[in-house]
Amino acid sequence: MAITATPTATDLILVMDNGTGASGQQLTISRTFGDVKPAATHADIYSVAQSLLGLQSKTNVAIQRRDFNEIADV
């Protein structure tokens, strides 16, 4: 049985600092940008993320890429 994965969608997620909680833990807020081309390279997505971070007032904690795949038995 051969299982294949076909990329269907990609999201860019910016995780930013949102202060400190009552017990001292770091709070974060995420901004998700959908409709990213699944064929986009990591470098391209990182470059776009850097541009978007310049428009944010909060400090960046992480840049994440979330890929969605459809898997099927062929």
Buried (B, 14 or more C-beta within 10 A) or exposed (E): EEEEEEEEBBBBBBBBEBEEEEEEEEEEEEEEBEEBEEEBEEEEBEEBBEEBBEEEEBEBBEBBBEEEEEEEEE
